[in-house]
Amino acid sequence: MTPTPPRHVRIAGTGSALPPERVTNHELAARLAAQGIETSHEWIVERTGIHARHFAAPGVTSSDLGTEAALAALDAAGLKPEDIDLIIVATSTPDMVFPSTASIIQNKLGLAGCPAFDVQAVCSGFVYAMGVATAMLRDGAARRALVIGAEVFSRILDFSDRTTCVLFGDGAGAVVLETAEVPGILAYRLHADGNYRDILCTPGTVAGGQVLGSPMLRMDGQAVFKLAVKVLGDVADEVLEAAGKEAADIDWLIPHQANVRIMRGTARKLKLAPERLVETVHEHGNTSAASIGLALDVAVRGGQVQRGDTLLLEGVGGGFTWGAVLLDY
């Protein structure tokens, strides 16, 4: 019996969504000043590269933003919702404890029956979801998948802590993955180390109708920075080796948009020219699981990323999690 050849998986379309409210550093600094907390545009830019971020209006949920991004990705792929047979959503800010945000988006798209579930790997969530979807498509469990990262991080920010509240924003990014005749996704690698779970976390839970612990984000910025630079370089080397590629083969590095110093440090380790780094953090802030998909869509629609380009997507997040996907777009 002739063995079945492995299925290839490619990106068929990209999409994204941002809430209308754009909050500049100057506006955020004024809000904090009203509470007696001092910060400035210059202080934020120097440490992070962020100039602005978007905040969702009250009542707008991750599923709302995720659905908008999904529809944009479907339109870019020339597909309709009914063409999808798998939905995976990466989010740390789900609409509710359960059901999954993926199930809610499935319903908003008018679908029923196909698998729909969430992945929780914080800022690494998008590459985790792409890895899981790729494995399922290669295995024949689905033909076309929606992979969505969607966040409303503004809901879990402590606006009395200037070291964290200036960093994050809300948004969504999405891709349609489909089986293909030629390779698209070349390799992916995913990792986690719970020993570092406390350096970036939201340590609250719900019990007996009450919030136990803190429902606000906490971060040890120096510890995250130090670990992120190391693991991003390591996982980049891993996927390149797995795909039989070299760093020189990368056309675009599209990392999790957390901090320009981390992102540029990773590019330098790979000896990539600065202009090969996709940066959107200056306009969007850190949108956690949404950031890679959002940055990818901006680069595609802006004409930077072209068909045939080799892309390295990588992220780090609370858990501590990290991962990368190498693909031919």
SELO-187465 format. One record per residue (C-alpha): residue in three letters; y, z, x. Coordinates in Angstrom, 2 decimals. Each point is the difference from the previous one (the first is absolute). Example, Ala and Ser with C-alpha at 12.3 -4.5 7.8 and 13.67 -1.06 7.14 Angstrom:
BEGIN
{residuo = ALA, v = -4.50, w = 7.80, u = 12.30}
{residuo = SER, v = 3.44, w = -0.66, u = 1.37}
//
This chain:
BEGIN
{residuo = MET, v = 0.00, w = 0.00, u = 0.00}
{residuo = THR, v = 3.39, w = -1.04, u = 1.39}
{residuo = PRO, v = 2.33, w = 3.02, u = 0.34}
{residuo = THR, v = 3.17, w = -0.08, u = -2.06}
{residuo = PRO, v = 2.99, w = -0.70, u = 2.26}
{residuo = PRO, v = 2.64, w = 2.75, u = 0.05}
{residuo = ARG, v = 2.84, w = -0.39, u = -2.44}
{residuo = HIS, v = 3.48, w = -0.35, u = 1.41}
{residuo = VAL, v = 3.02, w = 1.74, u = -1.57}
{residuo = ARG, v = 3.59, w = -1.21, u = 0.07}
{residuo = ILE, v = 3.37, w = 0.95, u = -1.48}
{residuo = ALA, v = 0.81, w = -2.32, u = -2.90}
{residuo = GLY, v = 3.40, w = 1.46, u = -0.89}
{residuo = THR, v = 2.41, w = 2.86, u = 0.64}
{residuo = GLY, v = 2.42, w = 1.93, u = -2.20}
{residuo = SER, v = 2.27, w = 3.03, u = 0.03}
{residuo = ALA, v = 2.30, w = 2.09, u = -2.16}
{residuo = LEU, v = 2.95, w = 2.28, u = 0.64}
{residuo = PRO, v = 1.88, w = 2.23, u = -2.44}
{residuo = PRO, v = 3.56, w = -1.24, u = -0.64}
{residuo = GLU, v = 1.70, w = 3.14, u = 1.33}
{residuo = ARG, v = 0.79, w = -0.49, u = 3.71}
{residuo = VAL, v = 1.13, w = 3.22, u = 1.69}
{residuo = THR, v = 1.83, w = -0.38, u = 3.32}
{residuo = ASN, v = 0.07, w = 2.65, u = 2.70}
{residuo = HIS, v = 3.64, w = 0.65, u = -0.80}
{residuo = GLU, v = -0.83, w = 0.62, u = -3.68}
{residuo = LEU, v = -2.95, w = 2.25, u = 0.86}
{residuo = ALA, v = 2.09, w = 1.93, u = 2.53}
{residuo = ALA, v = 2.60, w = 0.62, u = -2.72}
{residuo = ARG, v = -2.69, w = 1.32, u = -2.36}
{residuo = LEU, v = -1.26, w = 2.37, u = 2.67}
{residuo = ALA, v = 3.52, w = 1.09, u = 0.94}
{residuo = ALA, v = 0.49, w = 1.15, u = -3.60}
{residuo = GLN, v = -2.85, w = 2.46, u = 0.70}
{residuo = GLY, v = 1.52, w = 1.12, u = 3.29}
{residuo = ILE, v = -2.49, w = -2.04, u = 2.07}
{residuo = GLU, v = 1.48, w = -1.99, u = 2.86}
{residuo = THR, v = -1.25, w = -3.45, u = 1.00}
{residuo = SER, v = 1.53, w = -3.40, u = 0.67}
{residuo = HIS, v = -0.71, w = -3.71, u = 0.04}
{residuo = GLU, v = 0.10, w = 0.05, u = 3.80}
{residuo = TRP, v = -2.44, w = 2.93, u = 0.27}
{residuo = ILE, v = -2.52, w = -1.71, u = -2.28}
{residuo = VAL, v = 0.26, w = -3.42, u = 1.68}
{residuo = GLU, v = -0.31, w = 1.44, u = 3.50}
{residuo = ARG, v = -3.25, w = 1.80, u = -0.82}
{residuo = THR, v = -1.63, w = -2.43, u = -2.42}
{residuo = GLY, v = 1.78, w = -3.34, u = -0.27}
{residuo = ILE, v = 0.36, w = 0.51, u = -3.76}
{residuo = HIS, v = 3.24, w = -1.14, u = -1.67}
{residuo = ALA, v = -1.04, w = 0.11, u = -3.67}
{residuo = ARG, v = -2.87, w = 0.58, u = -2.38}
{residuo = HIS, v = -0.75, w = -0.56, u = -3.71}
{residuo = PHE, v = -0.65, w = 2.79, u = -2.50}
{residuo = ALA, v = -1.78, w = -0.49, u = -3.32}
{residuo = ALA, v = 1.79, w = 0.95, u = -3.19}
{residuo = PRO, v = -1.38, w = 2.91, u = -2.05}
{residuo = GLY, v = -3.07, w = -1.14, u = -1.90}
{residuo = VAL, v = -0.82, w = -2.86, u = 2.38}
{residuo = THR, v = -3.48, w = 0.52, u = 1.42}
{residuo = SER, v = -2.16, w = -1.32, u = 2.80}
{residuo = SER, v = -1.91, w = -2.08, u = -2.54}
{residuo = ASP, v = 3.25, w = -1.62, u = -1.18}
{residuo = LEU, v = 0.94, w = -1.06, u = 3.53}
{residuo = GLY, v = -3.60, w = -0.92, u = 0.83}
{residuo = THR, v = -0.31, w = -2.22, u = -3.07}
{residuo = GLU, v = 3.20, w = -1.84, u = 0.89}
{residuo = ALA, v = -1.20, w = -0.59, u = 3.56}
{residuo = ALA, v = -3.43, w = -1.11, u = -1.26}
{residuo = LEU, v = 1.50, w = -2.57, u = -2.37}
{residuo = ALA, v = 2.13, w = -1.39, u = 2.83}
{residuo = ALA, v = -3.08, w = -0.31, u = 2.24}
{residuo = LEU, v = -1.96, w = -1.71, u = -2.78}
{residuo = ASP, v = 2.84, w = -2.46, u = -0.56}
{residuo = ALA, v = 0.15, w = -0.76, u = 3.73}
{residuo = ALA, v = -3.76, w = -0.65, u = -0.02}
{residuo = GLY, v = 0.23, w = -2.24, u = -3.07}
{residuo = LEU, v = -2.30, w = 2.33, u = -1.91}
{residuo = LYS, v = -0.04, w = 1.96, u = -3.24}
{residuo = PRO, v = -1.05, w = 3.64, u = -0.51}
{residuo = GLU, v = -3.30, w = -1.09, u = -1.54}
{residuo = ASP, v = -0.92, w = -1.65, u = 3.33}
{residuo = ILE, v = -0.25, w = 3.45, u = 1.60}
{residuo = ASP, v = -3.29, w = 1.93, u = 0.08}
{residuo = LEU, v = 0.93, w = 2.97, u = 2.23}
{residuo = ILE, v = 3.10, w = 2.23, u = 0.20}
{residuo = ILE, v = 0.59, w = 2.54, u = 2.76}
{residuo = VAL, v = 3.21, w = 2.03, u = 0.11}
{residuo = ALA, v = 1.13, w = 2.01, u = 3.01}
{residuo = THR, v = 2.31, w = 2.82, u = -1.04}
{residuo = SER, v = 0.83, w = 3.62, u = 0.72}
{residuo = THR, v = 2.21, w = 0.26, u = -3.07}
{residuo = PRO, v = -2.29, w = -0.95, u = -2.90}
{residuo = ASP, v = 1.27, w = -0.08, u = -3.56}
{residuo = MET, v = -2.23, w = 2.95, u = -0.87}
{residuo = VAL, v = -2.91, w = 2.06, u = 1.30}
{residuo = PHE, v = -2.33, w = -2.44, u = -1.72}
{residuo = PRO, v = -0.75, w = -2.68, u = -1.03}
{residuo = SER, v = 0.76, w = -2.03, u = 3.10}
{residuo = THR, v = 3.22, w = -1.92, u = 0.37}
{residuo = ALA, v = -2.21, w = -3.07, u = 0.49}
{residuo = SER, v = -1.44, w = 0.46, u = -3.48}
{residuo = ILE, v = 3.50, w = 0.28, u = -1.45}
{residuo = ILE, v = 1.11, w = -3.18, u = 1.80}
{residuo = GLN, v = -3.17, w = -1.73, u = -1.20}
{residuo = ASN, v = 1.01, w = 0.79, u = -3.57}
{residuo = LYS, v = 3.60, w = -1.12, u = 0.55}
{residuo = LEU, v = -1.34, w = -3.32, u = 1.30}
{residuo = GLY, v = -2.06, w = -0.40, u = -3.18}
{residuo = LEU, v = -3.34, w = 0.28, u = 1.79}
{residuo = ALA, v = -3.18, w = 1.96, u = -0.70}
{residuo = GLY, v = -3.44, w = 0.28, u = 1.52}
{residuo = CYS, v = 0.58, w = -0.65, u = 3.70}
{residuo = PRO, v = -0.12, w = 2.87, u = 2.54}
{residuo = ALA, v = 3.36, w = 1.74, u = 0.43}
{residuo = PHE, v = 0.53, w = 3.04, u = 2.19}
{residuo = ASP, v = 2.47, w = 1.74, u = 2.32}
{residuo = VAL, v = -0.17, w = 0.55, u = 3.75}
{residuo = GLN, v = 1.75, w = 3.06, u = 1.44}
{residuo = ALA, v = 0.78, w = -0.37, u = 3.69}
{residuo = VAL, v = 3.77, w = 0.56, u = -0.27}
{residuo = CYS, v = 1.93, w = -2.43, u = 2.23}
{residuo = SER, v = -3.23, w = -1.62, u = 1.25}
{residuo = GLY, v = -1.04, w = -0.65, u = -3.59}
{residuo = PHE, v = 0.79, w = -3.71, u = -0.07}
{residuo = VAL, v = -2.19, w = -0.86, u = 3.01}
{residuo = TYR, v = -2.72, w = 2.30, u = -1.35}
{residuo = ALA, v = 0.11, w = -1.83, u = -3.34}
{residuo = MET, v = -0.07, w = -3.39, u = 1.71}
{residuo = GLY, v = -3.04, w = 1.07, u = 2.00}
{residuo = VAL, v = -1.87, w = 1.23, u = -3.07}
{residuo = ALA, v = 0.89, w = -3.13, u = -1.99}
{residuo = THR, v = -1.06, w = -2.26, u = 2.86}
{residuo = ALA, v = -3.39, w = 1.71, u = 0.21}
{residuo = MET, v = -0.54, w = -0.35, u = -3.75}
{residuo = LEU, v = 1.00, w = -3.66, u = -0.04}
{residuo = ARG, v = -2.22, w = -0.79, u = 2.97}
{residuo = ASP, v = -2.88, w = 1.79, u = -1.73}
{residuo = GLY, v = 0.44, w = -2.12, u = -3.11}
{residuo = ALA, v = 1.12, w = 2.85, u = -2.26}
{residuo = ALA, v = 3.15, w = -1.95, u = -0.91}
{residuo = ARG, v = 1.67, w = -3.36, u = 0.59}
{residuo = ARG, v = 3.67, w = 0.91, u = -0.24}
{residuo = ALA, v = 1.61, w = 3.39, u = 0.50}
{residuo = LEU, v = 3.43, w = 1.47, u = -0.52}
{residuo = VAL, v = 0.87, w = 2.43, u = 2.80}
{residuo = ILE, v = 3.11, w = 1.98, u = -0.85}
{residuo = GLY, v = 1.98, w = 2.71, u = 1.77}
{residuo = ALA, v = 2.40, w = 1.80, u = -2.34}
{residuo = GLU, v = 2.05, w = 3.16, u = 0.47}
{residuo = VAL, v = 2.74, w = 2.11, u = -1.55}
{residuo = PHE, v = 0.40, w = 2.35, u = 2.95}
{residuo = SER, v = 3.43, w = 1.10, u = -1.21}
{residuo = ARG, v = -1.86, w = 2.27, u = -2.46}
{residuo = ILE, v = -1.57, w = 2.11, u = 2.77}
{residuo = LEU, v = 2.98, w = 0.29, u = 2.37}
{residuo = ASP, v = 1.71, w = 3.28, u = 0.77}
{residuo = PHE, v = 3.68, w = -0.91, u = -0.07}
{residuo = SER, v = 0.87, w = 3.20, u = 1.81}
{residuo = ASP, v = -1.91, w = -1.22, u = 3.08}
{residuo = ARG, v = 2.01, w = -2.68, u = 1.76}
{residuo = THR, v = -2.79, w = -0.70, u = 2.47}
{residuo = THR, v = -2.22, w = -1.48, u = -2.72}
{residuo = CYS, v = 2.07, w = -0.95, u = -3.05}
{residuo = VAL, v = 1.92, w = -2.69, u = 1.91}
{residuo = LEU, v = -3.18, w = -1.79, u = 1.06}
{residuo = PHE, v = -1.73, w = -1.14, u = -3.18}
{residuo = GLY, v = 0.52, w = -2.45, u = -2.82}
{residuo = ASP, v = -1.77, w = -1.51, u = -2.99}
{residuo = GLY, v = -1.57, w = -3.43, u = -0.40}
{residuo = ALA, v = -3.17, w = -2.06, u = -0.23}
{residuo = GLY, v = -1.72, w = -2.80, u = 1.87}
{residuo = ALA, v = -3.03, w = -2.05, u = -1.02}
{residuo = VAL, v = -2.32, w = -2.74, u = 1.18}
{residuo = VAL, v = -2.61, w = -2.10, u = -1.74}
{residuo = LEU, v = -3.14, w = -0.27, u = 2.12}
{residuo = GLU, v = -2.58, w = -2.67, u = -0.74}
{residuo = THR, v = -3.21, w = -1.33, u = 1.48}
{residuo = ALA, v = 0.53, w = -3.14, u = 2.06}
{residuo = GLU, v = -1.74, w = -2.70, u = 2.03}
{residuo = VAL, v = 1.86, w = 0.85, u = 3.20}
{residuo = PRO, v = 0.74, w = 3.36, u = 1.64}
{residuo = GLY, v = 3.10, w = 1.91, u = -1.08}
{residuo = ILE, v = -0.60, w = 3.66, u = 0.69}
{residuo = LEU, v = -1.48, w = 0.11, u = 3.48}
{residuo = ALA, v = -0.62, w = 3.73, u = 0.50}
{residuo = TYR, v = 1.01, w = 3.41, u = -1.28}
{residuo = ARG, v = -0.47, w = 3.54, u = 1.29}
{residuo = LEU, v = 0.68, w = 3.25, u = -1.85}
{residuo = HIS, v = 0.14, w = 3.59, u = 1.33}
{residuo = ALA, v = 0.85, w = 3.55, u = -0.98}
{residuo = ASP, v = 0.14, w = 3.42, u = 1.67}
{residuo = GLY, v = 0.38, w = 2.99, u = -2.31}
{residuo = ASN, v = 0.83, w = 2.25, u = 2.95}
{residuo = TYR, v = 3.57, w = -1.29, u = -0.40}
{residuo = ARG, v = 0.19, w = 0.40, u = -3.78}
{residuo = ASP, v = 2.88, w = 2.49, u = 0.17}
{residuo = ILE, v = 2.49, w = -2.11, u = 1.96}
{residuo = LEU, v = 0.78, w = -2.20, u = -3.02}
{residuo = CYS, v = -0.93, w = 1.26, u = -3.45}
{residuo = THR, v = 1.01, w = 0.97, u = -3.50}
{residuo = PRO, v = -2.03, w = 3.20, u = -0.28}
{residuo = GLY, v = 0.15, w = 0.61, u = -3.73}
{residuo = THR, v = -2.57, w = -0.25, u = -2.75}
{residuo = VAL, v = -0.24, w = 0.66, u = -3.74}
{residuo = ALA, v = -2.05, w = 2.86, u = -1.41}
{residuo = GLY, v = 0.23, w = 1.81, u = -3.30}
{residuo = GLY, v = 3.04, w = -2.00, u = -1.00}
{residuo = GLN, v = 1.93, w = 1.11, u = 3.09}
{residuo = VAL, v = 0.85, w = -1.60, u = 3.33}
{residuo = LEU, v = -1.70, w = 1.92, u = 2.80}
{residuo = GLY, v = 1.57, w = -0.39, u = 3.43}
{residuo = SER, v = 2.90, w = -2.34, u = 0.66}
{residuo = PRO, v = 0.33, w = -3.33, u = -1.84}
{residuo = MET, v = 2.48, w = -1.21, u = 2.63}
{residuo = LEU, v = -0.68, w = -2.08, u = 3.10}
{residuo = ARG, v = -0.12, w = 1.80, u = 3.34}
{residuo = MET, v = -0.08, w = -1.62, u = 3.42}
{residuo = ASP, v = -0.09, w = 1.00, u = 3.65}
{residuo = GLY, v = 1.95, w = -3.01, u = 1.21}
{residuo = GLN, v = -0.63, w = 0.41, u = 3.72}
{residuo = ALA, v = -3.76, w = 0.42, u = -0.47}
{residuo = VAL, v = -0.19, w = -3.03, u = -2.29}
{residuo = PHE, v = 2.02, w = -2.13, u = 2.42}
{residuo = LYS, v = -2.16, w = 0.90, u = 2.99}
{residuo = LEU, v = -3.28, w = -0.64, u = -1.79}
{residuo = ALA, v = 1.18, w = -3.16, u = -1.76}
{residuo = VAL, v = 0.99, w = -1.82, u = 3.18}
{residuo = LYS, v = -3.40, w = 0.71, u = 1.55}
{residuo = VAL, v = -2.25, w = -0.90, u = -2.92}
{residuo = LEU, v = 1.91, w = -3.15, u = -0.94}
{residuo = GLY, v = -0.51, w = -1.35, u = 3.49}
{residuo = ASP, v = -3.66, w = 0.98, u = 0.03}
{residuo = VAL, v = -0.86, w = -1.53, u = -3.39}
{residuo = ALA, v = 1.83, w = -3.21, u = 0.89}
{residuo = ASP, v = -2.24, w = -0.34, u = 3.05}
{residuo = GLU, v = -3.04, w = 0.67, u = -2.21}
{residuo = VAL, v = 0.64, w = -2.77, u = -2.51}
{residuo = LEU, v = 0.95, w = -2.48, u = 2.69}
{residuo = GLU, v = -3.26, w = 0.68, u = 1.84}
{residuo = ALA, v = -2.00, w = -0.22, u = -3.24}
{residuo = ALA, v = 1.53, w = -3.39, u = -0.77}
{residuo = GLY, v = -0.28, w = -1.32, u = 3.55}
{residuo = LYS, v = 3.78, w = -0.33, u = 0.21}
{residuo = GLU, v = 2.74, w = 1.13, u = 2.37}
{residuo = ALA, v = 3.42, w = 1.47, u = -0.70}
{residuo = ALA, v = 1.54, w = -3.31, u = 1.04}
{residuo = ASP, v = -1.71, w = -1.59, u = -3.04}
{residuo = ILE, v = 2.06, w = 2.13, u = -2.41}
{residuo = ASP, v = 2.84, w = -1.90, u = -1.66}
{residuo = TRP, v = 1.32, w = 2.94, u = -2.03}
{residuo = LEU, v = -0.44, w = 3.76, u = 0.18}
{residuo = ILE, v = 0.55, w = 1.51, u = -3.45}
{residuo = PRO, v = -0.38, w = 3.77, u = 0.37}
{residuo = HIS, v = 0.54, w = 2.82, u = -2.44}
{residuo = GLN, v = 3.76, w = 0.26, u = -0.31}
{residuo = ALA, v = 0.55, w = 3.64, u = 0.97}
{residuo = ASN, v = 2.29, w = 0.11, u = 3.00}
{residuo = VAL, v = 1.35, w = -2.78, u = 2.22}
{residuo = ARG, v = -0.77, w = 1.96, u = 3.15}
{residuo = ILE, v = -3.71, w = 0.21, u = -0.91}
{residuo = MET, v = -0.09, w = -3.65, u = -1.06}
{residuo = ARG, v = 1.76, w = -1.33, u = 3.08}
{residuo = GLY, v = -2.06, w = 2.26, u = 2.23}
{residuo = THR, v = -3.16, w = -1.55, u = -1.41}
{residuo = ALA, v = 1.36, w = -3.51, u = 0.58}
{residuo = ARG, v = 0.79, w = 0.87, u = 3.61}
{residuo = LYS, v = -3.53, w = 1.35, u = 0.57}
{residuo = LEU, v = -1.34, w = -3.33, u = -1.24}
{residuo = LYS, v = 2.53, w = -1.88, u = 2.16}
{residuo = LEU, v = 1.31, w = -1.79, u = -3.09}
{residuo = ALA, v = 3.51, w = -1.43, u = -0.02}
{residuo = PRO, v = 2.36, w = 2.04, u = -2.21}
{residuo = GLU, v = 0.58, w = -2.99, u = -2.27}
{residuo = ARG, v = -3.73, w = 0.03, u = -0.89}
{residuo = LEU, v = 0.37, w = 3.38, u = -1.70}
{residuo = VAL, v = 0.68, w = -0.04, u = -3.75}
{residuo = GLU, v = 2.48, w = 2.77, u = -0.84}
{residuo = THR, v = 1.08, w = 0.94, u = -3.51}
{residuo = VAL, v = 0.36, w = 3.77, u = 0.47}
{residuo = HIS, v = 3.78, w = -0.36, u = 0.39}
{residuo = GLU, v = 0.28, w = -1.11, u = -3.64}
{residuo = HIS, v = -2.97, w = 1.72, u = -1.65}
{residuo = GLY, v = -0.63, w = 3.22, u = 1.92}
{residuo = ASN, v = -3.58, w = 1.22, u = 0.18}
{residuo = THR, v = -1.75, w = -1.08, u = -3.21}
{residuo = SER, v = -3.35, w = 1.42, u = 1.12}
{residuo = ALA, v = -2.97, w = -2.02, u = -1.33}
{residuo = ALA, v = 2.38, w = -2.66, u = -1.31}
{residuo = SER, v = 1.70, w = -0.73, u = 3.31}
{residuo = ILE, v = -2.39, w = -2.46, u = 1.66}
{residuo = GLY, v = -0.49, w = -2.13, u = -3.12}
{residuo = LEU, v = 3.74, w = 0.12, u = -0.69}
{residuo = ALA, v = 0.88, w = -1.04, u = 3.57}
{residuo = LEU, v = -2.61, w = -2.77, u = -0.08}
{residuo = ASP, v = 1.41, w = -1.44, u = -3.22}
{residuo = VAL, v = 3.57, w = 0.13, u = 1.34}
{residuo = ALA, v = -1.13, w = -1.85, u = 3.15}
{residuo = VAL, v = -1.90, w = -2.62, u = -1.99}
{residuo = ARG, v = 2.78, w = -0.65, u = -2.49}
{residuo = GLY, v = 2.61, w = 0.05, u = 2.76}
{residuo = GLY, v = -1.82, w = -2.77, u = 1.87}
{residuo = GLN, v = -0.98, w = 2.08, u = 3.04}
{residuo = VAL, v = -3.73, w = 0.04, u = -0.68}
{residuo = GLN, v = -1.54, w = -3.45, u = -0.44}
{residuo = ARG, v = -3.50, w = -1.15, u = -0.91}
{residuo = GLY, v = -2.17, w = 0.01, u = 3.10}
{residuo = ASP, v = 1.83, w = 2.89, u = 1.67}
{residuo = THR, v = -2.07, w = 2.89, u = 1.39}
{residuo = LEU, v = 1.16, w = 3.37, u = -1.34}
{residuo = LEU, v = -0.73, w = 3.55, u = 1.07}
{residuo = LEU, v = 0.51, w = 2.53, u = -2.80}
{residuo = GLU, v = -0.30, w = 3.66, u = 0.95}
{residuo = GLY, v = 0.95, w = 3.43, u = -1.28}
{residuo = VAL, v = -0.23, w = 3.74, u = 0.49}
{residuo = GLY, v = 0.23, w = 2.70, u = -2.64}
{residuo = GLY, v = -0.75, w = 3.53, u = -1.07}
{residuo = GLY, v = -3.58, w = 1.07, u = 0.28}
{residuo = PHE, v = 0.46, w = -0.90, u = 2.85}
{residuo = THR, v = -1.00, w = -3.63, u = -0.69}
{residuo = TRP, v = 0.52, w = -3.26, u = 1.83}
{residuo = GLY, v = -1.28, w = -3.54, u = -0.11}
{residuo = ALA, v = 0.67, w = -3.68, u = 0.63}
{residuo = VAL, v = -0.81, w = -3.43, u = -1.40}
{residuo = LEU, v = 0.14, w = -3.18, u = 2.09}
{residuo = LEU, v = 0.19, w = -3.23, u = -1.99}
{residuo = ASP, v = 0.89, w = -3.65, u = 0.02}
{residuo = TYR, v = 2.48, w = -0.54, u = -2.79}
//
